[in-house]
Amino acid sequence: MLNIYYLLRRCLFNLACSVLGGPGSGKGTQCAKLAETFGYLHISAGDLLRAEVKSGSPTSTLINSYIRDGKIVPYEITVGLLKKAIDTSSADTVLVDGFPRALDQIDEFNRLCATDCAFVLFFDCPEDLLITRLIKRGETSGRADDNAESIKKRFVTYREQSYPVIEKYDAMGKVKRVDSSVGTIDEVFSQVRGLFEPSLPTGTAATAPRPPSAHGTFLRILTINDVYTLENYPHFASAVVAAREAAVALDCKVISTLNGDFLSPCVLTALDGGRAMVQGLNLAEVDYVGLGNHELDLGYEGLNARLSETKPTVVNSNLISVQGRTISNDIAPNFATIQIGDRWAVMGGFVTDDTSIYAPFLKPKIIPVDECLNVAWNSGMTALRARNEIDNTALPDLFIPMTQPAHASRSDNGAIDAHFSNLHFSFSRSVRGAS
């Protein structure tokens, strides 16, 4: 049975990719470079089959006869080898090189990867050039199918059985073509790499230019809330990566926040108590997390367990206890301090203080936001002074309150404005969902 958390981790990035192309088109070479560059799992159906032949297993003679004749090995054998390779890996993304090779194998591919094929990476190259490459390769490869007779048979199989797979995926809009007929290996890889690197449209919040009013290092905040499904994380992570890359030339500090409802409500959380959502969060380039009202749906035991597994800093400034049990500052401190060039900010995290929205059995003890703002601010200021980050008479430059945007019409944000209207809020942008 496939490990469910490995599958969830892989499906988080929605990338089970089939790599196809004619014999000698460069699939294996380019997949190896992708695996080295991005840490992907590269599984070559052909390599697995040839290794099985060398092992002398009960199926080795049968496999060898198919390879020698340029035919497609029965998919039951190939799938068994691929499944074994996937089960023993923890990579986020799988590149399946040379499978599916026939139309009746597409459903097997989807079952194998526990997800539909994200796209087909197709190495396009003229047949005459491929034949020349294979004959040259056969001089040193030692492969049973790198000879003139087998090569002819392989291309008949490719044209009649494998290319229809590419045509079917192409009709679905899932084929990404790479011209592998010209250029060096590295030049071809520059095409391939661009298909896998995160990208955002120009002019988005994540990659906006330096604001004219900024002085010195400025702060850019990317924020998301109400995640609910794993699929939302890759979009946000791509935005954060792009913002950090752009920040180098902008004299910019980039932080990312998740302002609540990252565990529940969610179908996966109903099944596993939030474990998968925490795994997704830990991979999603988030720096700081605030609690939403739905985090409390897990009860004290579930919430405490998940918070202890969370890599981003969980800032909790006003939730004291759930079901009569205290939320520890060790796993959810009541403030955070952030350096922005030579300036400092204090961050607080505020869960909704309307206790009528929580299930009665939770009995949450929550300090009203307008009563604890000064506590978070003063705690952060005291910590900065104690560390000699600011003078004993100086104030931090900025207060950053993490609350869910849905609270904008409520009194808690009004309290923030009233208490800290004299503070300068530097430039920030918001990125949600499919940013």
C-alpha positions as CSV (number, residue, x, y, z in Angstrom):
1,M,0.0,0.0,0.0
2,L,1.4,3.5,-0.9
3,N,2.3,5.7,2.1
4,I,-0.6,8.2,2.3
5,Y,1.6,11.0,3.6
6,Y,4.1,10.6,0.8
7,L,1.2,10.7,-1.7
8,L,-0.2,13.8,0.0
9,R,3.2,15.5,-0.1
10,R,3.6,14.7,-3.7
11,C,0.1,15.7,-4.6
12,L,0.6,19.0,-2.8
13,F,2.6,20.1,-5.8
14,N,0.3,18.4,-8.2
15,L,3.1,17.2,-10.3
16,A,3.2,13.6,-11.5
17,C,4.8,14.2,-14.9
18,S,5.1,11.7,-17.7
19,V,8.2,12.1,-19.8
20,L,7.9,10.8,-23.4
21,G,9.7,11.0,-26.7
22,G,11.2,8.8,-29.3
23,P,14.1,6.5,-28.5
24,G,17.3,8.7,-28.2
25,S,15.4,12.0,-27.8
26,G,17.2,12.8,-24.5
27,K,14.6,11.9,-22.0
28,G,16.9,10.2,-19.5
29,T,19.6,12.8,-19.8
30,Q,17.2,15.7,-19.2
31,C,15.3,13.9,-16.4
32,A,18.6,13.3,-14.6
33,K,19.4,17.0,-14.7
34,L,15.9,17.9,-13.4
35,A,16.3,15.4,-10.6
36,E,19.7,16.9,-9.7
37,T,18.5,20.5,-9.9
38,F,15.1,20.3,-8.2
39,G,15.4,17.1,-6.1
40,Y,12.7,15.3,-8.1
41,L,12.2,11.6,-8.2
42,H,13.2,10.3,-11.7
43,I,12.0,6.8,-12.5
44,S,12.9,5.4,-15.9
45,A,10.7,2.5,-16.9
46,G,13.4,1.3,-19.3
47,D,16.2,1.4,-16.7
48,L,14.0,-0.5,-14.3
49,L,13.2,-3.2,-16.9
50,R,16.9,-3.6,-17.9
51,A,17.9,-3.9,-14.3
52,E,15.3,-6.6,-13.8
53,V,16.8,-8.5,-16.8
54,K,20.2,-8.3,-15.2
55,S,18.9,-9.5,-11.8
56,G,17.9,-12.9,-13.3
57,S,14.4,-12.7,-11.8
58,P,11.7,-15.1,-13.0
59,T,10.4,-12.4,-15.5
60,S,13.9,-11.5,-16.8
61,T,13.8,-13.8,-19.9
62,L,10.3,-12.5,-20.9
63,I,11.3,-8.9,-20.4
64,N,14.5,-9.3,-22.4
65,S,12.6,-10.9,-25.3
66,Y,10.3,-7.9,-25.5
67,I,13.1,-5.4,-25.3
68,R,15.1,-7.2,-28.0
69,D,12.1,-7.3,-30.3
70,G,11.4,-3.6,-29.7
71,K,8.0,-4.3,-28.2
72,I,6.3,-2.9,-25.2
73,V,6.7,-5.0,-22.0
74,P,3.3,-6.0,-20.5
75,Y,2.3,-3.1,-18.3
76,E,1.6,-5.4,-15.3
77,I,5.4,-6.0,-15.0
78,T,6.3,-2.3,-15.6
79,V,3.8,-1.0,-13.2
80,G,5.0,-3.4,-10.5
81,L,8.6,-2.1,-10.9
82,L,7.5,1.6,-11.0
83,K,5.3,1.2,-7.9
84,K,8.2,-0.3,-5.9
85,A,10.4,2.6,-6.8
86,I,7.8,5.2,-5.8
87,D,7.0,3.5,-2.5
88,T,10.6,3.8,-1.4
89,S,11.0,7.5,-2.2
90,S,9.9,10.6,-0.3
91,A,10.4,13.1,-3.2
92,D,7.8,15.8,-3.8
93,T,7.6,15.4,-7.6
94,V,7.8,12.2,-9.7
95,L,9.1,12.2,-13.3
96,V,8.0,8.9,-14.9
97,D,10.3,8.4,-17.9
98,G,8.9,6.2,-20.7
99,F,5.5,5.5,-19.3
100,P,2.6,5.3,-20.3
101,R,3.8,4.0,-23.7
102,A,0.3,2.9,-24.9
103,L,-3.2,4.2,-24.6
104,D,-4.3,1.3,-22.4
105,Q,-1.6,2.3,-19.9
106,I,-2.9,5.8,-19.1
107,D,-5.4,4.7,-16.4
108,E,-2.6,2.6,-14.9
109,F,-0.4,5.7,-14.7
110,N,-3.1,7.7,-12.9
111,R,-3.6,4.8,-10.4
112,L,0.2,4.4,-9.9
113,C,0.7,8.1,-9.1
114,A,-2.6,8.5,-7.2
115,T,-3.3,11.6,-9.3
116,D,-3.9,12.5,-12.9
117,C,-0.8,13.3,-15.0
118,A,-0.1,17.0,-14.5
119,F,1.5,17.2,-17.9
120,V,3.5,15.3,-20.5
121,L,7.0,16.5,-21.1
122,F,7.5,15.6,-24.8
123,F,11.0,15.6,-26.3
124,D,10.4,16.3,-30.0
125,C,13.1,15.2,-32.4
126,P,13.1,14.0,-36.1
127,E,13.3,10.3,-36.5
128,D,16.4,10.3,-38.8
129,L,18.4,12.2,-36.2
130,L,17.2,9.8,-33.4
131,I,18.3,6.8,-35.5
132,T,21.8,8.4,-35.9
133,R,22.0,9.0,-32.2
134,L,21.0,5.5,-31.3
135,I,23.5,3.9,-33.7
136,K,26.2,6.1,-32.2
137,R,25.1,5.2,-28.7
138,G,25.1,1.5,-29.5
139,E,28.8,1.6,-30.0
140,T,29.4,1.9,-26.2
141,S,26.0,1.4,-24.4
142,G,25.9,-2.4,-24.4
143,R,22.1,-2.2,-24.6
144,A,20.4,-5.1,-26.3
145,D,18.1,-2.8,-28.2
146,D,20.8,-0.4,-29.5
147,N,21.3,-2.3,-32.8
148,A,20.0,-1.6,-36.3
149,E,17.4,-4.3,-36.2
150,S,16.0,-3.5,-32.8
151,I,16.0,0.2,-33.6
152,K,13.8,-0.3,-36.6
153,K,11.3,-2.3,-34.5
154,R,11.3,0.3,-31.7
155,F,10.3,3.1,-34.0
156,V,7.5,1.0,-35.5
157,T,6.2,0.5,-31.9
158,Y,6.8,4.2,-31.1
159,R,4.8,5.4,-34.1
160,E,1.9,2.9,-33.8
161,Q,1.5,2.7,-30.0
162,S,3.4,5.4,-28.1
163,Y,2.8,8.5,-30.2
164,P,-1.0,8.1,-29.9
165,V,-0.5,8.6,-26.1
166,I,1.2,12.0,-26.9
167,E,-1.7,12.9,-29.2
168,K,-4.3,12.1,-26.6
169,Y,-2.6,14.2,-23.9
170,D,-2.1,17.0,-26.5
171,A,-5.8,17.0,-27.2
172,M,-6.3,17.5,-23.4
173,G,-3.9,20.5,-23.4
174,K,-1.3,18.6,-21.3
175,V,1.7,18.4,-23.6
176,K,4.7,20.6,-23.1
177,R,7.0,20.2,-26.1
178,V,10.8,20.6,-26.0
179,D,12.8,20.7,-29.2
180,S,15.7,18.3,-28.5
181,S,17.0,18.3,-32.0
182,V,19.3,21.3,-31.7
183,G,21.7,22.7,-29.2
184,T,23.9,21.2,-26.4
185,I,22.5,19.2,-23.5
186,D,22.7,22.4,-21.4
187,E,20.9,24.4,-24.0
188,V,18.1,21.9,-24.2
189,F,17.9,21.9,-20.4
190,S,17.4,25.6,-20.4
191,Q,14.1,25.0,-22.2
192,V,13.2,22.2,-19.8
193,R,14.0,24.0,-16.7
194,G,11.8,26.9,-17.6
195,L,8.8,24.6,-17.6
196,F,9.3,23.6,-14.0
197,E,10.4,26.8,-12.2
198,P,7.7,28.8,-10.4
199,S,6.6,31.8,-12.3
200,L,4.2,34.6,-11.8
201,P,2.7,37.2,-14.2
202,T,4.6,40.5,-14.2
203,G,3.1,43.2,-12.2
204,T,1.7,41.0,-9.4
205,A,2.0,42.0,-5.8
206,A,4.8,39.5,-5.2
207,T,7.1,41.1,-7.8
208,A,5.9,44.8,-7.7
209,P,8.6,47.5,-8.1
210,R,10.0,49.4,-5.1
211,P,7.4,52.0,-4.0
212,P,8.5,55.6,-4.5
213,S,7.7,56.5,-0.9
214,A,10.0,53.8,0.6
215,H,13.1,55.0,2.5
216,G,15.8,52.5,3.2
217,T,14.9,48.8,3.6
218,F,11.1,48.4,3.2
219,L,8.8,45.6,4.2
220,R,6.7,43.5,1.9
221,I,4.1,41.2,3.4
222,L,2.5,38.4,1.5
223,T,-0.5,37.0,3.3
224,I,-3.0,34.2,2.8
225,N,-5.9,32.9,4.9
226,D,-8.6,30.3,4.8
227,V,-6.5,27.7,3.1
228,Y,-8.9,24.7,3.4
229,T,-7.2,22.6,0.8
230,L,-3.6,21.5,0.1
231,E,-3.8,22.8,-3.5
232,N,-3.7,26.4,-2.3
233,Y,-0.2,26.2,-0.9
234,P,1.8,25.8,-4.1
235,H,0.4,29.0,-5.6
236,F,1.3,30.9,-2.4
237,A,4.7,29.3,-2.2
238,S,5.5,30.3,-5.8
239,A,4.5,33.9,-5.0
240,V,6.8,34.0,-1.9
241,V,9.7,32.5,-3.8
242,A,9.3,35.1,-6.6
243,A,9.0,38.0,-4.0
244,R,12.2,36.9,-2.2
245,E,14.1,36.7,-5.5
246,A,12.9,40.2,-6.5
247,A,13.7,41.6,-3.1
248,V,17.4,41.2,-3.5
249,A,17.6,44.1,-6.0
250,L,14.9,46.2,-4.2
251,D,16.4,46.5,-0.7
252,C,13.3,44.8,0.6
253,K,12.5,42.5,3.5
254,V,9.9,39.9,2.5
255,I,7.8,38.0,5.1
256,S,4.9,35.7,4.5
257,T,1.9,35.2,6.9
258,L,-1.0,32.9,7.1
259,N,-3.7,34.6,9.1
260,G,-5.8,31.7,10.3
261,D,-7.9,28.7,9.3
262,F,-5.0,26.6,8.0
263,L,-6.1,23.3,9.7
264,S,-9.9,23.3,9.4
265,P,-12.4,23.2,8.0
266,C,-10.9,20.6,5.6
267,V,-11.9,17.1,4.5
268,L,-8.4,15.8,5.1
269,T,-8.3,17.2,8.6
270,A,-11.6,15.4,9.4
271,L,-9.8,12.2,8.4
272,D,-6.4,12.7,10.0
273,G,-6.7,15.5,12.6
274,G,-4.8,18.1,10.5
275,R,-1.5,16.1,9.9
276,A,-1.6,16.5,6.1
277,M,-2.4,20.2,6.3
278,V,0.5,20.8,8.7
279,Q,2.8,19.0,6.3
280,G,1.6,21.2,3.5
281,L,2.1,24.3,5.6
282,N,5.6,23.3,6.5
283,L,6.5,23.2,2.8
284,A,4.7,26.3,1.7
285,E,7.3,29.1,2.5
286,V,5.2,30.6,5.3
287,D,7.1,32.5,8.0
288,Y,4.4,33.4,10.5
289,V,1.0,31.9,11.3
290,G,-2.0,33.3,13.3
291,L,-4.8,31.2,14.7
292,G,-8.3,31.3,13.1
293,N,-11.4,30.3,14.8
294,H,-11.5,26.9,13.0
295,E,-8.2,25.8,14.4
296,L,-10.1,25.3,17.7
297,D,-12.3,22.7,16.0
298,L,-9.6,20.2,16.8
299,G,-10.0,20.7,20.5
300,Y,-7.1,21.2,22.9
301,E,-5.3,17.8,22.2
302,G,-5.5,18.0,18.4
303,L,-4.6,21.7,18.3
304,N,-1.6,21.3,20.7
305,A,-0.3,18.3,18.7
306,R,-0.5,20.1,15.4
307,L,1.0,23.4,16.7
308,S,4.0,21.4,18.0
309,E,4.6,20.1,14.5
310,T,4.3,23.5,12.8
311,K,7.6,24.9,11.4
312,P,6.5,28.5,10.9
313,T,6.3,30.7,14.0
314,V,2.7,30.6,15.4
315,V,1.9,33.9,17.0
316,N,-0.9,33.8,19.6
317,S,-1.5,37.0,21.5
318,N,-5.0,36.4,23.0
319,L,-6.0,32.7,23.1
320,I,-5.3,31.6,26.7
321,S,-6.9,28.2,26.9
322,V,-9.1,25.6,25.2
323,Q,-11.2,23.1,27.1
324,G,-9.6,24.5,30.3
325,R,-6.1,23.8,29.2
326,T,-3.5,26.5,28.5
327,I,-1.9,27.1,25.1
328,S,1.8,27.1,25.8
329,N,3.9,30.1,24.8
330,D,6.6,27.6,23.9
331,I,4.7,26.5,20.8
332,A,2.7,29.7,20.2
333,P,4.5,32.8,21.6
334,N,2.4,35.9,22.1
335,F,4.6,38.2,19.9
336,A,7.3,38.1,17.3
337,T,10.0,40.6,16.4
338,I,11.1,41.3,12.9
339,Q,14.2,43.2,11.7
340,I,13.7,45.4,8.6
341,G,17.1,46.9,7.8
342,D,18.0,49.0,10.8
343,R,14.4,49.1,12.0
344,W,12.3,46.7,14.0
345,A,8.6,45.6,14.0
346,V,6.6,43.7,16.6
347,M,3.9,41.2,15.4
348,G,0.9,40.0,17.2
349,G,-1.6,37.3,16.3
350,F,-5.3,37.7,17.3
351,V,-7.9,35.0,17.1
352,T,-11.6,36.1,16.9
353,D,-12.8,37.0,20.4
354,D,-16.5,36.5,19.7
355,T,-16.9,33.3,21.7
356,S,-20.4,32.7,20.4
357,I,-19.0,31.2,17.2
358,Y,-17.1,28.4,19.0
359,A,-18.6,25.1,19.9
360,P,-19.7,25.1,23.6
361,F,-17.5,22.1,24.5
362,L,-14.4,24.1,23.5
363,K,-14.9,26.7,26.3
364,P,-12.1,28.9,24.9
365,K,-10.7,31.7,27.1
366,I,-9.9,34.6,24.8
367,I,-8.8,38.0,25.8
368,P,-10.6,40.7,23.8
369,V,-8.3,42.2,21.2
370,D,-8.5,45.7,22.5
371,E,-7.3,44.5,25.9
372,C,-4.3,42.7,24.7
373,L,-2.8,44.9,21.9
374,N,-0.7,46.8,24.4
375,V,0.4,43.6,26.0
376,A,1.8,42.2,22.7
377,W,3.3,45.6,21.8
378,N,5.0,46.1,25.2
379,S,6.2,42.5,25.3
380,G,7.9,42.9,22.0
381,M,9.4,46.2,22.9
382,T,10.7,44.9,26.2
383,A,12.4,41.9,24.4
384,L,14.0,44.3,21.8
385,R,15.4,46.5,24.6
386,A,16.6,43.5,26.6
387,R,18.5,42.3,23.5
388,N,19.9,45.8,22.9
389,E,18.3,45.9,19.5
390,I,16.8,49.3,20.4
391,D,17.6,51.9,23.0
392,N,15.9,51.7,26.4
393,T,13.9,54.8,25.5
394,A,13.2,53.9,21.9
395,L,10.1,52.3,20.4
396,P,9.8,49.7,17.6
397,D,8.9,51.2,14.2
398,L,5.9,49.1,13.3
399,F,3.2,46.9,14.8
400,I,1.9,44.1,12.5
401,P,-1.4,42.6,13.7
402,M,-2.3,39.2,12.2
403,T,-6.0,38.9,12.0
404,Q,-8.3,37.3,9.4
405,P,-9.4,39.8,6.8
406,A,-13.0,38.9,7.4
407,H,-12.8,40.8,10.6
408,A,-12.3,44.2,8.9
409,S,-15.8,45.4,9.9
410,R,-15.5,44.3,13.5
411,S,-14.4,46.3,16.5
412,D,-11.1,44.4,16.9
413,N,-9.5,46.1,13.9
414,G,-10.9,49.4,15.1
415,A,-9.1,48.9,18.4
416,I,-5.9,48.3,16.5
417,D,-6.3,51.6,14.6
418,A,-7.2,53.5,17.8
419,H,-4.2,52.2,19.8
420,F,-1.5,52.5,17.1
421,S,-2.6,55.3,14.8
422,N,0.7,57.0,15.4
423,L,2.7,54.1,13.9
424,H,3.9,54.1,10.3
425,F,2.7,51.0,8.5
426,S,5.1,50.4,5.6
427,F,4.3,49.1,2.2
428,S,2.7,45.7,2.1
429,R,0.7,43.7,-0.4
430,S,-1.7,40.7,-0.2
431,V,-1.5,37.5,-2.1
432,R,-4.4,35.0,-1.9
433,G,-5.2,31.7,-3.5
434,A,-4.1,31.5,-7.0
435,S,-1.7,34.4,-6.9
